Amino acid sequence: MRKVIEPFIKNEIVKEVQDGDMIYFYGTAEKLLAGVYLEEQKISEITFYHKELNTELISREQLQAIIKQVQQVFQKEDYFLYHIWDLDDSYNIELTLQETRFQLPIHSTGMRLDITKVGQLEEIFFLQDEVEITYPDIIISKEQARQLLIEQPLMKKSILPANDWQFGYAPNHEIDGVEVDGSVRFMRDLPEMKDAAFKELPTVERATDLQAFILGGRACSIEQYERGDGERIWEVDDELFEQKVEGNPFDRACIVLKTTVGDEYAHYFLESVPNLYAALGMEDEEDDIITYRFVYVIDDSSFDFLAVSISVHQATNQICSVMVPYIPYEKLKRAIQPKISLEEANTIAKSLIDVELMLEREGYGSNRYQFIYSIDYPTSPTQGHIHYIDGETGEVHFVETGF
């Protein structure tokens, strides 16, 4: 184990201590030099704790030399340097396995490195390194895949929180890419999205006293506060959940929702994704606490990322927490209609969109990979997808990725 640690530290290792799945390496005066985390007796992560006194920034050539040294020490010289993310204080390096026929990187494989701007190797994360690739009989060309994609409705009219809650055009997230056999893949076709739907809510009455209703007769405290973005939060300090109240978890969550949003309750729907946990390999997991997500829908705009989240203890029906994001309901009802048409917005998107052949897992946790043409915007200044198109000006805004 020491032979893979010593090349990256300048101090002598004088002691090695194992604590469960962790192995710690110490220098003189009990100075912690490095820690290795093991999973199933294989190295999963290495953290280097010693700091370089050097303050001179390394060059790209020196960075490449450190990367190459890591590959040599761990005998991973076949790994492909997929990307170097240039962050504020460090570089994040992604090394992957590479598929041989099309020379494609295999994501979620290989290793990731964190190296400071002064050349300090701080972290090594080891990912999957054994994969199987499914090669289909037919793989349509990139040009054919792009043509299939641009025949789809790429944008949809929507109220945009990022554009002062006015109408504009957002990507049609129902489109998920193009299969290599020539069929367009939609989100509804994914295993985790099977039978996903927004469901209407039952008719309920508001609680007379919201805090008393949330407490449900418990002798404990509620922490209530509001975040800077206007999100309101209630958190109950109850670790035992011994006192049961009448009703059922769902109805009690609906009563809390009705009490917090008032008449806007009529525009909320339950987000139901019944096959999500099964698709993620979590079908046997049964939690004591269930969390309901309620999505606001108006004028064909659904605010999925601003869903009200209410957690309830299933055995006792007691409320655990409530999170109500800020939505300016009245402003939405006065939202300005866009000047450019949906057809114009789609034309703009079609001029920018492209596809990229890539490999993806065949299922959650699987080591089998399959080919897919994913959506790509090669000229995006942020390396991200379209965030929205301004309904007034037609200006395209891309997702901020930080890179």
ZIQUIWO-V40171 format. One record per pair of residues at least 24 apart in sequence whose C-alpha atoms are under 10 Angstrom apart, sorted by the first residue. I is the first residue (numbers start at 1). J is the second residue. D is the distance in whole Angstrom. If there is no record, write none. Layout:
BEGIN
I,J,D
I,J,D
END
This chain:
BEGIN
1,36,9
1,43,9
3,73,8
3,74,10
4,46,10
4,70,9
4,72,10
4,73,6
4,74,7
5,33,9
5,34,7
5,35,9
5,36,9
5,46,9
5,47,10
5,48,9
5,73,9
6,33,10
6,34,10
7,69,9
7,70,9
7,73,8
8,34,10
8,48,8
8,50,10
8,66,9
8,69,9
8,70,9
8,73,10
8,120,8
8,121,7
8,122,9
9,33,8
9,34,9
9,48,8
9,49,9
9,50,7
9,51,9
9,52,9
9,120,9
9,121,9
10,50,9
10,51,10
10,52,9
11,50,9
22,46,10
25,49,10
34,122,9
34,123,10
35,123,10
36,123,10
36,124,10
37,125,10
42,126,9
43,124,10
43,125,9
43,126,7
43,127,10
44,111,9
44,124,8
44,125,6
44,126,5
44,127,7
44,128,10
45,111,9
45,112,10
45,113,10
45,123,7
45,124,6
45,125,5
45,126,6
45,127,9
46,113,10
46,121,10
46,122,8
46,123,6
46,124,5
46,125,7
46,126,9
47,114,10
47,121,9
47,122,6
47,123,5
47,124,7
47,125,9
48,120,9
48,121,7
48,122,5
48,123,6
48,124,9
49,120,10
49,121,9
49,122,7
49,123,9
50,120,9
50,121,9
50,122,9
51,116,10
51,118,10
51,119,10
51,120,7
51,121,9
51,122,9
52,116,10
52,118,8
52,119,8
52,120,6
52,121,10
53,118,9
53,120,10
54,118,7
54,119,9
54,120,9
55,117,9
55,118,6
55,119,9
56,117,8
56,118,6
56,119,9
57,116,9
57,117,5
57,118,5
57,119,7
58,116,9
58,117,6
58,118,5
58,119,6
58,120,10
59,117,9
59,118,9
59,119,9
60,117,10
62,118,10
62,119,8
63,91,9
63,93,10
63,115,8
63,116,9
63,117,9
63,118,9
63,119,7
63,120,10
63,121,10
66,115,9
66,119,8
66,120,9
66,121,8
67,93,8
67,95,9
67,113,8
67,115,9
67,121,9
70,113,9
70,121,9
70,124,9
71,95,9
71,111,9
76,110,8
76,111,9
76,129,10
78,110,10
79,105,9
79,109,9
79,110,7
79,111,8
79,129,10
80,104,9
80,105,7
80,106,9
80,110,8
80,111,10
81,105,9
81,110,10
81,111,10
81,112,10
82,106,9
82,107,9
83,112,10
84,112,10
84,113,9
84,114,10
85,114,10
85,402,10
85,403,7
86,117,9
86,402,10
86,403,7
87,116,9
87,117,9
87,402,8
87,403,8
88,116,9
88,117,9
89,115,9
89,116,6
89,117,6
89,118,9
90,114,7
90,115,6
90,116,4
90,117,5
90,118,8
90,119,9
90,120,9
90,121,10
90,122,9
91,115,5
91,116,6
91,117,7
91,119,9
91,121,10
92,116,9
92,123,9
93,124,10
94,125,10
95,126,10
95,127,10
96,127,9
96,128,9
96,129,9
97,128,9
97,129,7
97,130,9
97,131,9
99,131,10
99,132,10
99,133,8
99,358,10
99,359,9
101,135,10
102,357,9
102,358,9
103,358,10
104,357,8
104,358,6
104,359,7
104,371,10
105,358,8
105,359,8
106,131,9
106,133,10
106,358,8
106,359,6
106,360,8
106,361,9
106,369,8
107,358,9
107,359,7
107,360,7
107,361,9
107,369,10
108,360,9
108,361,9
108,367,10
109,367,10
128,365,10
128,367,8
129,367,9
130,367,7
130,368,9
131,361,9
131,366,9
131,367,5
131,368,6
131,369,7
132,361,10
132,366,9
132,367,6
132,368,5
132,369,6
132,370,9
133,359,8
133,360,9
133,361,9
133,362,9
133,367,8
133,368,6
133,369,5
133,370,6
133,371,8
134,359,10
134,362,9
134,368,7
134,369,6
134,370,5
134,371,8
135,369,9
135,370,7
135,371,8
136,180,8
136,181,8
136,370,8
136,371,8
137,180,10
137,181,9
138,180,7
138,181,6
138,182,9
139,179,9
139,180,5
139,181,6
139,182,8
139,357,10
139,371,8
139,372,9
139,373,10
140,178,10
140,179,9
140,180,6
140,181,6
140,182,6
140,183,10
140,373,10
141,180,8
141,181,10
141,182,9
141,357,9
141,373,10
142,178,10
142,180,9
142,354,9
142,355,7
142,356,7
142,357,7
142,373,8
143,354,9
143,355,8
144,178,10
144,180,10
144,182,8
144,355,10
145,177,9
145,178,6
145,179,8
145,180,8
145,181,9
145,182,7
145,183,9
145,184,9
145,354,9
145,355,7
145,356,9
145,357,9
145,372,10
145,373,7
145,374,9
145,375,10
146,177,10
146,178,8
146,350,9
146,353,8
146,354,6
146,355,6
146,356,9
146,373,9
146,374,10
146,375,9
146,376,10
147,350,10
147,354,9
147,355,10
148,177,10
148,178,8
148,182,8
148,183,8
148,184,7
149,175,9
149,176,10
149,177,7
149,178,7
149,182,10
149,183,9
149,184,7
149,185,10
149,350,9
149,353,9
149,354,8
149,355,8
149,373,10
149,374,10
149,375,8
150,346,9
150,347,9
150,349,9
150,350,6
150,351,9
150,353,8
150,354,9
151,184,10
151,346,10
151,350,9
152,184,9
152,346,9
152,350,9
153,342,9
153,343,9
153,345,10
153,346,7
153,347,10
153,349,10
153,350,9
154,342,10
154,343,10
154,345,9
154,346,6
154,347,9
154,348,10
154,349,7
154,350,8
154,353,9
155,342,7
155,343,9
155,344,10
155,345,7
155,346,6
155,347,9
155,348,9
155,349,7
155,350,10
155,386,10
155,388,9
155,389,9
156,300,9
156,301,9
156,342,7
156,343,10
156,345,8
156,346,8
156,388,10
156,389,10
157,299,9
157,300,8
157,301,8
157,337,9
157,338,8
157,341,9
157,342,7
157,345,9
157,388,10
157,389,10
157,391,9
158,298,9
158,299,8
158,300,7
158,301,5
158,302,8
158,303,10
158,337,10
158,338,10
158,388,9
158,391,9
159,298,9
159,299,8
159,300,9
159,301,6
159,302,9
159,303,9
159,332,7
159,335,7
159,336,9
159,337,9
159,338,10
159,391,10
160,301,9
160,303,9
160,332,10
160,335,9
160,387,10
160,388,8
160,389,9
160,390,9
160,391,10
161,303,9
161,306,10
161,327,9
161,328,10
161,332,10
162,387,9
162,388,8
162,390,10
162,397,10
163,388,9
163,389,9
163,390,8
163,391,9
163,397,10
164,331,9
164,332,10
164,335,9
165,327,9
165,328,8
165,329,10
165,331,7
165,332,6
165,333,10
165,334,9
165,335,7
165,336,9
166,331,9
166,332,7
166,333,10
166,334,8
166,335,5
166,336,6
166,337,7
166,338,8
166,390,9
166,391,8
166,392,9
167,299,10
167,301,9
167,332,9
167,334,10
167,335,6
167,336,6
167,337,5
167,338,6
167,339,9
167,389,10
167,390,8
167,391,6
167,392,9
168,335,10
168,336,9
168,337,8
168,338,6
168,339,9
168,340,9
168,341,9
168,342,9
168,345,9
168,388,7
168,389,6
168,390,5
168,391,4
168,392,8
168,393,10
168,394,9
169,338,8
169,340,9
169,341,9
169,342,7
169,345,7
169,346,9
169,386,10
169,387,9
169,388,6
169,389,5
169,390,7
169,391,6
169,394,9
169,396,10
170,301,10
170,345,9
170,386,8
170,387,7
170,388,5
170,389,7
170,390,9
170,391,10
170,397,10
171,345,10
171,346,9
171,349,9
171,385,9
171,386,7
171,387,7
171,388,7
171,389,9
175,375,9
176,372,10
176,373,9
176,374,7
176,375,7
177,355,8
177,356,9
177,372,7
177,373,6
177,374,5
177,375,6
177,376,9
178,355,8
178,356,10
178,357,9
178,371,10
178,372,6
178,373,5
178,374,7
178,375,8
179,357,10
179,370,10
179,371,7
179,372,5
179,373,6
179,374,9
180,357,9
180,370,9
180,371,7
180,372,6
180,373,7
181,371,10
181,372,9
182,372,10
182,373,10
184,373,9
185,372,9
185,373,10
185,374,10
190,276,10
190,279,9
190,363,10
191,275,7
191,276,8
191,278,9
191,279,6
191,280,9
191,363,9
192,273,7
192,274,8
192,275,5
192,276,4
192,277,8
192,278,7
192,279,5
192,280,7
192,363,10
192,364,10
193,272,9
193,273,6
193,274,8
193,275,7
193,276,7
193,279,9
194,273,8
194,274,8
194,275,6
194,276,8
194,279,9
195,272,8
195,273,7
195,274,7
195,275,7
195,276,10
196,271,8
196,272,6
196,273,4
196,274,7
196,275,8
196,276,9
197,269,9
197,270,8
197,271,6
197,272,5
197,273,7
197,274,9
198,268,9
198,269,5
198,270,5
198,271,5
198,272,6
198,273,9
198,294,9
198,295,8
198,296,10
198,297,9
198,302,10
199,268,9
199,269,5
199,270,5
199,271,7
199,272,7
199,294,9
199,295,10
200,266,9
200,267,9
200,268,8
200,269,5
200,270,6
200,271,9
200,294,10
201,250,10
201,251,9
201,254,7
201,265,9
201,266,8
201,267,9
201,268,7
201,269,6
201,270,7
201,294,9
202,250,10
202,251,8
202,254,8
202,255,10
202,266,10
202,269,10
203,251,9
203,254,9
203,255,9
203,258,9
203,265,9
203,266,9
204,251,8
204,252,9
204,254,7
204,255,6
204,256,10
204,257,10
204,258,7
204,259,10
204,265,10
205,254,9
205,255,6
205,256,9
205,258,7
205,259,8
205,262,10
206,254,9
206,255,6
206,256,7
206,257,8
206,258,6
206,259,5
206,260,9
206,261,10
206,262,8
206,263,10
207,252,10
207,255,6
207,256,7
207,257,10
207,258,8
207,259,6
207,260,9
208,259,8
209,259,9
210,255,9
210,256,7
210,259,7
210,260,8
211,236,10
211,256,10
213,245,10
213,252,9
213,255,9
213,256,8
213,318,9
213,319,9
214,252,9
214,253,9
214,255,10
214,256,8
214,312,10
214,318,7
214,319,6
214,320,8
214,321,9
214,322,9
215,245,10
215,318,7
215,319,7
215,320,9
216,243,8
216,244,8
216,245,6
216,246,9
216,316,10
216,317,9
216,318,6
216,319,8
217,243,8
217,244,9
217,245,8
217,318,9
218,242,9
218,243,7
218,244,9
218,245,10
218,318,9
219,243,10
222,320,10
222,321,9
223,321,9
224,321,10
224,322,9
226,323,10
226,324,9
226,325,9
226,326,10
227,325,9
227,326,10
229,325,8
229,326,7
229,327,10
230,324,9
230,325,7
230,326,5
230,327,8
230,328,10
231,306,9
231,308,10
231,323,7
231,324,5
231,325,4
231,326,5
231,327,9
232,260,9
232,308,10
232,322,8
232,323,6
232,324,5
232,325,6
232,326,8
233,309,10
233,310,10
233,321,7
233,322,6
233,323,5
233,324,6
233,325,9
234,310,9
234,319,10
234,320,8
234,321,5
234,322,5
234,323,7
234,324,9
235,311,10
235,319,9
235,320,6
235,321,5
235,322,7
235,323,9
236,318,10
236,319,7
236,320,5
236,321,6
236,322,9
237,320,8
237,321,9
238,318,10
238,319,10
238,320,8
239,320,10
241,288,10
241,313,7
241,314,10
241,315,8
241,316,7
241,317,9
241,318,7
241,319,10
241,320,9
242,315,9
242,316,7
242,318,9
243,315,10
243,316,6
243,317,9
243,318,8
244,313,9
244,314,10
244,315,7
244,316,4
244,317,6
244,318,7
245,315,10
245,316,6
245,317,6
245,318,7
245,319,10
246,316,8
246,317,7
246,318,9
247,316,9
247,317,7
247,318,10
248,312,9
248,313,10
248,314,8
248,315,9
248,316,8
248,317,6
248,318,9
249,289,9
249,290,8
249,291,9
249,292,9
249,310,10
249,311,9
249,312,6
249,313,7
249,314,6
249,315,8
249,316,8
249,317,5
249,318,7
249,319,8
250,290,9
250,291,9
250,292,8
250,310,9
250,311,10
250,312,8
250,314,9
250,317,8
251,317,9
252,310,10
252,312,8
252,317,7
252,318,8
252,319,8
253,291,9
253,292,8
253,293,10
253,294,10
253,309,9
253,310,6
253,311,8
253,312,7
253,317,9
253,318,9
253,319,7
253,321,10
253,322,9
254,292,9
254,294,9
254,310,9
256,310,8
256,319,9
256,322,8
257,294,8
257,308,8
257,309,9
257,310,8
257,322,9
257,323,10
257,324,9
260,308,10
260,322,10
260,323,10
260,324,8
261,308,10
261,324,8
261,327,10
261,329,10
264,296,8
264,297,10
264,298,10
264,329,8
264,330,10
265,294,10
265,295,10
265,296,8
266,296,9
266,297,9
266,298,10
267,294,10
267,295,8
267,296,6
267,297,5
267,298,6
267,299,10
267,302,10
268,293,10
268,294,6
268,295,5
268,296,4
268,297,6
268,298,9
268,302,9
268,303,10
268,307,9
268,308,9
269,293,8
269,294,5
269,295,5
269,296,7
269,297,7
269,302,10
269,307,9
270,294,5
270,295,6
270,296,9
270,307,9
270,308,10
271,295,6
271,296,10
271,304,9
271,307,9
278,364,10
279,363,8
279,364,7
280,363,8
280,364,5
280,365,8
281,363,9
281,364,7
281,365,8
287,313,9
287,314,8
288,312,9
288,313,6
288,314,6
288,315,7
288,316,9
289,313,4
289,314,6
289,315,8
289,316,10
289,317,9
289,318,9
289,319,9
289,320,8
290,314,6
290,317,10
290,319,10
290,320,9
291,319,10
291,320,9
291,321,9
291,322,10
292,322,10
293,323,10
294,324,10
296,327,9
296,329,10
298,329,10
298,332,8
298,333,9
299,332,9
299,333,9
301,332,10
303,327,9
336,391,9
336,392,9
337,391,8
337,392,9
338,390,8
338,391,4
338,392,6
338,393,9
338,394,9
339,390,9
339,391,6
339,392,5
339,393,8
339,394,9
340,389,10
340,390,9
340,391,6
340,392,6
340,393,7
340,394,7
341,391,8
341,392,10
341,394,9
342,391,9
344,391,10
344,394,8
345,388,10
345,389,7
345,390,9
345,391,8
345,394,7
345,395,10
345,396,9
346,389,10
348,389,9
348,394,8
348,395,9
348,396,8
349,377,9
349,386,8
349,388,10
349,389,9
349,396,9
351,377,10
352,376,9
352,377,6
352,378,8
352,379,7
352,380,8
352,385,10
352,386,9
352,396,10
353,377,5
353,378,8
353,379,9
353,380,10
353,385,9
353,386,9
354,378,7
354,379,10
END
